[in-house]
Amino acid sequence: MKASTYFNYASRSLFRDGQRTLLAIFCVAVGVMAIVTLQLVGLMINNAFNGNVRDANGGDIAIRSQQPFTVADLKHFATWKQDGLITDYTPMVTSQASTGAKASTRQTFSVRVIDAQHYPEATITSPTFVNPSHGSVSDLVKNDAVVVTQAFADQYKKHLGDSFDIIISSTRQNGRIVHAHIAGIVSETGVLAQSGSVVLLATQDYQASAPKVALSYDTVDVSAPSTKIDSAVKKIQQQFPIATTQTAADVLKQQQSIIDNIRKFLEIAGLLALLIGGVGIVNTMQVLLSRRKAEIAMLKTTGYRRFDLYLLFGLEAGLLGLIGGALGAGAATLISYLVRNLVVASFGLNVPFVLDWFTILGGVVIGIATSLIFGLLPIVQAANIRPLNVIRELPEGRGKGSLVLMGFLLILLSLLFCILSIVILNGDVRLGTITVYGIFLFLALLSLVLGLLIVLVSKLPVPERVSIWHLLLVVVMLAISYGLYRVVPAYGMLFFLFSLAGLVVVFLPRTLKVTAKMALRNLSRQRARTTTTMLALFVGIFTIGLILALGQNLRDQVNNVIATTLNYNVYSITSNDDTTKLRAKLASVPGLSSYQEHTLATTTPLSINGEPFQSYLTGSQQRSASSIRGSQLRYFLSGVEGYDVGNNQLPRTNTLQIVSGRNLRPDDEGTNNVLLSDALLKMSSLHLQIGSKIILLGADGTSSKSVTAVGFYKSTTLGATFEPILGTTDTTRALSPAGFAQSVFYMKIDAAKLNSAVDIIGATVPKAFLLNLASLTDFVNQLLNDILLTLTTIASLTLLAGLIIIANAVALAMLERRRELGILKSVGYTSGTILSEVMLENGAVGGLGALVAMALASLVTWLLGTYAFNAHFTVNTPMVLAIVLGSAALAMLIALIVAWGAVRVRPLEVLRYE
């Protein structure tokens, strides 16, 4: 037979099937749309973070240190440049700053103090200028003129030429105020990729704000020939053993793991939608081919072999996949743009919109493959139809052979979908296999539960009159509702509504009783299809319900922790004269109920129990900034917070717990006894114990002290300490640079008077760093809301696939029941009565599916709260009611839209041609 014959038959059959063909195409399109959308978003995120890690790192090598680099230290880099070990270098000061005293966590920005004539071209790509379009850092950053990122301009509503104050606070030096104006605005590209709100300030202007303070740097960015990067790193580590060196390769390794996990999560979410779409294909093609039994019998009697029918119907499935895949991939380009915008808005990331044509065309291929895989079962079943059974109108056999064939086809379908999933997951066989068969196993078990539930609901009585047995059943159900309400109010209320409906139905008119009874009995007519429809809806509702429930509980938990554990709500770091000014002003600060003043000193560890500190950082741990051991060691020995123990100012045991040794005592005055974090005690290789000695180097690089551990503590509240080492004021004075003393003030201020108090403090010490924690709750809530919105949007793609399956199931039911509809209308049923029965039937499907989904989501939420977060997590009643009742209403609305035209069929037309 000619190839054109196969194509003509397949294409004309699809055209003749009209609505059924459209349903199959929609099933393919929604699955492909979800998978391609999430793949494109994953690729955009990958390109944004890994497109040029050298830019993100600031150069081939980035060196950072708690011990600042002096001008003398930079001579080593100049020597290495002359020797050809490195190509170039540029030093930099990085610091957090604010524009006023009301700065909070969300109102701070980063300042990079740079040599404008040398940064960033010496080591890396310059950012792209937005305004002026042809600007350059070297021309614009000078004479108190700064260049800011677009994120900064958006956050503070600043424009080109606007003036503002930059208040820079430091734990090493006095605060500074720079009166600056904006000379340029750049995008987050090149060296400023994913940097957020950043201001580039010239070194000369920074130094002019405090001319008596020697200039020092905390970061040096280096470029080097690729063949000499490792040698350069070793040389730098030898010269600066305390510093952290990070290469572009280190950054790539760190980010790639995170990005890969994000992409896998997105792809698995897309696979769920694709699987749901595949289920719709099975349902649609089963109906589509079952209505052609006479045609198939005629083809077989005229000589068409089973293989020919496989080709004919396989070509139909392929065409469905091609059209649906093309539509889905096309829609994915728009949806991916919307999801990308959501990610950018929620997390403040710079994610360029990029279309990957390989992924888009791959979506078409996925559509074809999905149609062929899930169409395999109905195609083989249709090709096995016996002409004699069709002529005699006998049902197809359900013997052992048919069951064996069904089992074999299901196994083959699972294998083929597993292979497709492995391809989508970039060849990850283990993840693909576990994901697919894990989902299959879970859905198979769930389908048994849903199937049993469908049978039970479909058998519910709709009595003609009130009876004692019916009333007894209603009373029992009401009692169960009350019991559930005492434990889980939401489900008790839903069961009460269900019980009440069982009582009210007795008093309904006969027409409504018949409608309700038909709707219930129809649930089990096509039990397999009803079960798959509920499964499709379950996946989306369960995912969204779990995300919302966990998000709400985490938000409440964090807010409760913040409210109950924060002993102070305002922190201020002052130095020298500012400390005296603030101390004198505190008596007149409105709403201030209590405060604590501690001294601070920034430190760097030199040795632990006589062993050089660098000996604890070996190999990659010393190189990689992501090393947990290295970062923890540096942090927990990075500063001392001094208590005036002589005046009985001691670390409070209500904010920290002494896990080993003792607390500081008044007789520790004049000593260098300290408390260390218990995190250091847990590092067994350090061999720290009571009496261990650590030599700390001050920020000036010359003062040092040997401190003795007398205890180890664990913080029990947020903000209990500012520095990790707790010692005496004698220790902090000894480790502070000459002429520089720094203090931190912890203040508890009445929330009603907080704004005015912060304004007074800011006016008193404008150079001080002021952290207003009153907005911390808002910040946490906003962050959680952004995360939940993004995750819910992703889960909504799966829910959309489930809604398409509901529409599919309603349309298929209407096509199968055309003769039934004609008979019902011929005996007096109106279109409205039939439509109400269809809506009630699908409302029950939607409500039951959502109820099971939310019940399981509630269980998982409780388990996670108990065993993962050590808290009591619940799902609030309004959320459960809204999701369950909303799902039922949505299913009824979809049924109304789809069945509106079908129930208006003329009885004579149906009875004549069906």
Secondary structure as GFF3:
##gff-version 3
##sequence-region A 1 914
A	DSSP	alpha_helix	3	17	.	.	.	ID=ss1
A	DSSP	alpha_helix	19	50	.	.	.	ID=ss2
A	DSSP	alpha_helix	53	57	.	.	.	ID=ss3
A	DSSP	beta_strand	61	69	.	.	.	ID=ss4
A	DSSP	alpha_helix	71	82	.	.	.	ID=ss5
A	DSSP	beta_strand	88	98	.	.	.	ID=ss6
A	DSSP	three_ten_helix	105	107	.	.	.	ID=ss7
A	DSSP	beta_strand	109	114	.	.	.	ID=ss8
A	DSSP	beta_strand	129	131	.	.	.	ID=ss9
A	DSSP	alpha_helix	137	140	.	.	.	ID=ss10
A	DSSP	beta_strand	145	149	.	.	.	ID=ss11
A	DSSP	alpha_helix	150	156	.	.	.	ID=ss12
A	DSSP	beta_strand	163	168	.	.	.	ID=ss13
A	DSSP	beta_strand	176	186	.	.	.	ID=ss14
A	DSSP	three_ten_helix	190	192	.	.	.	ID=ss15
A	DSSP	beta_strand	198	202	.	.	.	ID=ss16
A	DSSP	alpha_helix	203	208	.	.	.	ID=ss17
A	DSSP	beta_strand	217	223	.	.	.	ID=ss18
A	DSSP	three_ten_helix	226	228	.	.	.	ID=ss19
A	DSSP	alpha_helix	229	239	.	.	.	ID=ss20
A	DSSP	beta_strand	244	247	.	.	.	ID=ss21
A	DSSP	alpha_helix	248	290	.	.	.	ID=ss22
A	DSSP	alpha_helix	293	301	.	.	.	ID=ss23
A	DSSP	alpha_helix	306	347	.	.	.	ID=ss24
A	DSSP	alpha_helix	357	383	.	.	.	ID=ss25
A	DSSP	alpha_helix	387	391	.	.	.	ID=ss26
A	DSSP	alpha_helix	400	424	.	.	.	ID=ss27
A	DSSP	alpha_helix	429	458	.	.	.	ID=ss28
A	DSSP	alpha_helix	468	487	.	.	.	ID=ss29
A	DSSP	alpha_helix	489	504	.	.	.	ID=ss30
A	DSSP	three_ten_helix	505	507	.	.	.	ID=ss31
A	DSSP	alpha_helix	510	522	.	.	.	ID=ss32
A	DSSP	alpha_helix	527	565	.	.	.	ID=ss33
A	DSSP	beta_strand	570	575	.	.	.	ID=ss34
A	DSSP	alpha_helix	577	585	.	.	.	ID=ss35
A	DSSP	three_ten_helix	586	588	.	.	.	ID=ss36
A	DSSP	beta_strand	592	608	.	.	.	ID=ss37
A	DSSP	beta_strand	611	612	.	.	.	ID=ss38
A	DSSP	three_ten_helix	613	616	.	.	.	ID=ss39
A	DSSP	alpha_helix	620	623	.	.	.	ID=ss40
A	DSSP	alpha_helix	628	636	.	.	.	ID=ss41
A	DSSP	beta_strand	639	643	.	.	.	ID=ss42
A	DSSP	three_ten_helix	645	647	.	.	.	ID=ss43
A	DSSP	beta_strand	656	661	.	.	.	ID=ss44
A	DSSP	three_ten_helix	666	668	.	.	.	ID=ss45
A	DSSP	beta_strand	673	677	.	.	.	ID=ss46
A	DSSP	alpha_helix	678	681	.	.	.	ID=ss47
A	DSSP	three_ten_helix	684	686	.	.	.	ID=ss48
A	DSSP	beta_strand	693	698	.	.	.	ID=ss49
A	DSSP	beta_strand	704	715	.	.	.	ID=ss50
A	DSSP	beta_strand	725	728	.	.	.	ID=ss51
A	DSSP	alpha_helix	729	735	.	.	.	ID=ss52
A	DSSP	beta_strand	742	749	.	.	.	ID=ss53
A	DSSP	three_ten_helix	751	753	.	.	.	ID=ss54
A	DSSP	alpha_helix	754	764	.	.	.	ID=ss55
A	DSSP	beta_strand	769	772	.	.	.	ID=ss56
A	DSSP	three_ten_helix	773	775	.	.	.	ID=ss57
A	DSSP	alpha_helix	776	816	.	.	.	ID=ss58
A	DSSP	alpha_helix	818	826	.	.	.	ID=ss59
A	DSSP	alpha_helix	831	867	.	.	.	ID=ss60
A	DSSP	alpha_helix	877	899	.	.	.	ID=ss61
A	DSSP	three_ten_helix	902	904	.	.	.	ID=ss62
A	DSSP	alpha_helix	907	913	.	.	.	ID=ss63
###
